[in-house]
Amino acid sequence: VQDIADAASCSRRTLERKFRRDLRRSINEELARQRLEHAKRLLAETDADLDSIARSAGFPDARRLSVVFRRNSGETPSGFRSRAR
């Protein structure tokens, strides 16, 4: 988050306030959303294994991706992949 604030030439707190005001979510929530969207694209468009997808999307491993994926979408990554194709 500090890297984003530095790039925007503002304080972290100012960035967080403006971000929440305009998007109605925190920067960390948006980063997590973006990581999941990236994982979904990779699941739908590639044959890469879950570990590779997890690392590419910013998760430490396939297990963590699976936990976060299921919590947010209600299905497993492999279930999503099957349905998306």
N, C-alpha and C positions, 0 to 999 in steps of 0.2 A: 504494500500500500504506500509505503514511503517513496518508493521509486516512481509511482504514479503521481504522487503529490509533487515530487521534485520536477518531473517532466511538465507538470501543469503550472509550475512556478507559484505554488501556494502551500500553505501549511497543511499538514495531514488533517487537522481538525476542520479547517475550512473546506477541504475537499470532501471529507466525510459528510459534513452538513449539507453541502450543495448536492452531493450525490443522492443522499436520502431524500432531500426535498424534491429533486427532479425525477428520480426513478423509483422512489418509494421502497427502496431496499438499500442495504449497506453495500459497501464495496466488496467485502468478503463474500456476501451472498451472491453478488454478481459474478465474482471470480469463480465461485463454485458452480454457478449456473452455466457459465461459459465452458468450464471443464467438462461438465456433463454433456453439453451440446456437442462438444468436440468428440467425446467418446461415442456418442450416438451416431455422428456422421461416419466415424471410422468403422463402427459396427455394421452400419448399413452399406458402406461402400467398399470395404476391403475384406480380405480373408485373414487379416492379421490376428494373432492369438491375443487372448485377454491381457496377458502380462505386457505385451508390446503396446496395446491400446491404452492400458492403464498408465504406463510410464509416459507415453506421448501426450496424454490428457492431463498430466500433472498429479496422478495418484501414485502412491509408493509401490503398489502391487495390485494384482487382479482381485485379491480378497477385499481390499478396501474399496476398490471400484464397485465390486458387486454389492457390498453393504450400502454404500451411498446411492448407487443406482436403484436398488430395490426400495430403499426408504423414500426416494423422490419420485419414482415412476410406478412403483407397485409391481414391477416384474424384474426378472433377472436380465443381465446383459445378453445371454444366449437366447432367451425368450424374445427379447426385443429384436435381436438380429434375425431370427427366424421369421418373425412377423414383418420386419421391414423389407425383406427381400421378396 
